[in-house]
Amino acid sequence: MAQIKPVKAAVIGCGTISHIYMSNFKKFAVIDLVGCSDIIPERAQKRAEEFGVSAMTNQEILSNPEIEMVMNLTFPEAHYEVSRRILEAGKHCCVEKMMTVNFGEALELTELAKKKNLLYCAAPDTFLGGGWQSARKYIDDGFIGKPIGVAAVISCSYQPDTDTFDLDPDHFFFPLHPGGGLPFDLGGYYLHNMINLFGPVNRVSGFGGNIDPDRMYRNPSHPRYKEPFQVDTPTTLSGTLEFKSGVYGVILITSDASVYDSFSVHGSEASLHLFHPNWFSGPLILHRSGAVVDEERDTGKNTAEGYRPIPDQVRLPILHGYGENSRGLAMADMAYALRNNRRPRAHFDLGLHAMEIIHGMLESGRTGKVYRMATGCERPKPLRAGVKTGNAQEAALDD
Ligand SMILES: NC(=O)c1ccc[n+]([C@@H]2O[C@H](COP(=O)([O-])OP(=O)(O)OC[C@H]3O[C@@H](n4cnc5c(N)ncnc54)[C@H](O)[C@@H]3O)[C@@H](O)[C@H]2O)c1
């Protein structure tokens, strides 16, 4: 009888996002979550009680010979140091996005993982979700014809307007500092998904800047009302990407504008309108001349997404599992990679390539020249189609 030998795992960093991660880890048959740590011990204690695991220190996790892999859920500034220590301790590492706060540090850690023959994976892992895997299948199966281009806009407004701005990690001051700026934060989701759909990038160009480096706390209830502060990272970045596959991409990322997002891919015969890559699934709308919607049977009318059937637009079914909030999927995939001796889908070359694309856009803006990518990246292996319910969907990872 085939039986999974679960991989013993621990979490370092018990902040906001750790709850969904740990609750998902408890559901995967391939993961045996044994402990968690945080530099603020009460946070580790709280999660340990919630999930029935041990509250540990970082050192206890790193020196425990039974723990094979560790999920790094610290904030971006700590990613480099914590991941380095995990790898140096001889453990496989999965890190939340982005890998590090700059390309040089990411490169160093990937070299360390290679040298020590360890698996090193990086979020975002939404590209493994049902919506993104289905989008990929439709594109690979020719639904849009020959892929020509991909276009994305992600904008939001991180302004010092609330009375808690910068006082609490939940209120995100980090998007205004190097490595945590929106290009690295939400931009990473778009880039991972573009690479999943179209493969590696050859050349990059970009312009970016910071429309207002000198800002001021603007809420009268804030304890630092009217005090100035400096924003020391580009808050708006635009780029063009030349994929090796011949596809062209454009991306605009800004934390200086009102909230908006769009992600579309365009082929010789049709376009596919996708959803925010911060989510694992969402509506897939095919725009194809002559496409017919069977209005009587269409149930997409008046849904929460506001989709209305109109001529030439068809909502495509989702063909894969993991449409729900499945943060941690890359770690489960990494556990199967370990057990089945295969390449993990969120292999570090993907995270590193995404880091270099942002680096390349910034460099191109600085030098006025097109940036040629130094890293390559394998397009991650797709997941098997076939939606299964509950924990049965985990079988798709066991390949
Ligand atoms: N919050 C979100 O909605 C969200 C969503 C997706 C991804 N992420 C990513 O997840 C990661 C964590 O985000 P978060 O929102 O949970 O941040 P957070 O600030 O709420 O939590 C981070 C935790 O890491 C701990 N920590 C920092 N350095 C440490 C160290 N050296 N050793 C042990 N613990 C340490 C902090 O004390 C804190 O509890 C980030 O990389 C972020 O980009 C966050």
Ligand as a Chemical Component Dictionary entry (heavy atoms), coordinates in Angstrom:
data_LIG
# 
_chem_comp.id                   LIG 
_chem_comp.type                 NON-POLYMER 
_chem_comp.pdbx_formal_charge   0 
_chem_comp.three_letter_code    LIG 
# 
loop_
_chem_comp_atom.comp_id 
_chem_comp_atom.atom_id 
_chem_comp_atom.alt_atom_id 
_chem_comp_atom.type_symbol 
_chem_comp_atom.charge 
_chem_comp_atom.model_Cartn_x 
_chem_comp_atom.model_Cartn_y 
_chem_comp_atom.model_Cartn_z 
_chem_comp_atom.pdbx_ordinal 
LIG N1  N1  N 0  0.066  40.151 5.430  1  
LIG C1  C1  C 0  -0.315 39.750 4.232  2  
LIG O1  O1  O 0  -1.462 39.925 3.814  3  
LIG C2  C2  C 0  0.649  39.001 3.355  4  
LIG C3  C3  C 0  0.119  38.354 2.242  5  
LIG C4  C4  C 0  0.961  37.609 1.466  6  
LIG C5  C5  C 0  2.291  37.557 1.758  7  
LIG N2  N2  N 1  2.811  38.219 2.830  8  
LIG C6  C6  C 0  4.239  38.090 3.088  9  
LIG O2  O2  O 0  4.401  37.269 4.235  10 
LIG C7  C7  C 0  5.535  37.689 4.985  11 
LIG C8  C8  C 0  5.114  38.014 6.381  12 
LIG O3  O3  O 0  4.118  38.987 6.310  13 
LIG P1  P1  P 0  3.199  39.329 7.564  14 
LIG O4  O4  O 0  2.161  40.237 7.050  15 
LIG O5  O5  O -1 2.815  38.097 8.287  16 
LIG O6  O6  O 0  4.264  40.172 8.431  17 
LIG P2  P2  P 0  4.215  40.462 10.006 18 
LIG O7  O7  O 0  5.091  41.637 10.216 19 
LIG O8  O8  O 0  2.816  40.487 10.488 20 
LIG O9  O9  O 0  4.912  39.144 10.613 21 
LIG C9  C9  C 0  6.262  38.860 10.472 22 
LIG C10 C10 C 0  6.700  38.164 11.750 23 
LIG O10 O10 O 0  8.060  37.779 11.613 24 
LIG C11 C11 C 0  8.681  37.947 12.887 25 
LIG N3  N3  N 0  10.130 38.010 12.685 26 
LIG C12 C12 C 0  10.854 38.990 12.081 27 
LIG N4  N4  N 0  12.157 38.693 12.075 28 
LIG C13 C13 C 0  12.267 37.462 12.664 29 
LIG C14 C14 C 0  13.352 36.608 12.951 30 
LIG N5  N5  N 0  14.597 36.941 12.636 31 
LIG N6  N6  N 0  13.094 35.440 13.569 32 
LIG C15 C15 C 0  11.829 35.081 13.908 33 
LIG N7  N7  N 0  10.762 35.863 13.667 34 
LIG C16 C16 C 0  10.973 37.036 13.051 35 
LIG C17 C17 C 0  8.072  39.223 13.423 36 
LIG O11 O11 O 0  8.223  39.342 14.810 37 
LIG C18 C18 C 0  6.621  39.053 13.000 38 
LIG O12 O12 O 0  5.839  38.410 13.974 39 
LIG C19 C19 C 0  6.129  38.859 4.210  40 
LIG O13 O13 O 0  7.149  38.382 3.381  41 
LIG C20 C20 C 0  4.978  39.376 3.361  42 
LIG O14 O14 O 0  5.448  39.952 2.156  43 
LIG C21 C21 C 0  1.997  38.921 3.650  44 
# 
loop_
_chem_comp_bond.comp_id 
_chem_comp_bond.atom_id_1 
_chem_comp_bond.atom_id_2 
_chem_comp_bond.value_order 
_chem_comp_bond.pdbx_ordinal 
LIG N1  C1  SING 1  
LIG C1  O1  DOUB 2  
LIG C1  C2  SING 3  
LIG C2  C3  SING 4  
LIG C2  C21 DOUB 5  
LIG C3  C4  DOUB 6  
LIG C4  C5  SING 7  
LIG C5  N2  DOUB 8  
LIG N2  C6  SING 9  
LIG N2  C21 SING 10 
LIG C6  O2  SING 11 
LIG C6  C20 SING 12 
LIG O2  C7  SING 13 
LIG C7  C8  SING 14 
LIG C7  C19 SING 15 
LIG C8  O3  SING 16 
LIG O3  P1  SING 17 
LIG P1  O4  DOUB 18 
LIG P1  O5  SING 19 
LIG P1  O6  SING 20 
LIG O6  P2  SING 21 
LIG P2  O7  DOUB 22 
LIG P2  O8  SING 23 
LIG P2  O9  SING 24 
LIG O9  C9  SING 25 
LIG C9  C10 SING 26 
LIG C10 O10 SING 27 
LIG C10 C18 SING 28 
LIG O10 C11 SING 29 
LIG C11 N3  SING 30 
LIG C11 C17 SING 31 
LIG N3  C12 SING 32 
LIG N3  C16 SING 33 
LIG C12 N4  DOUB 34 
LIG N4  C13 SING 35 
LIG C13 C14 SING 36 
LIG C13 C16 DOUB 37 
LIG C14 N5  SING 38 
LIG C14 N6  DOUB 39 
LIG N6  C15 SING 40 
LIG C15 N7  DOUB 41 
LIG N7  C16 SING 42 
LIG C17 O11 SING 43 
LIG C17 C18 SING 44 
LIG C18 O12 SING 45 
LIG C19 O13 SING 46 
LIG C19 C20 SING 47 
LIG C20 O14 SING 48 
# 
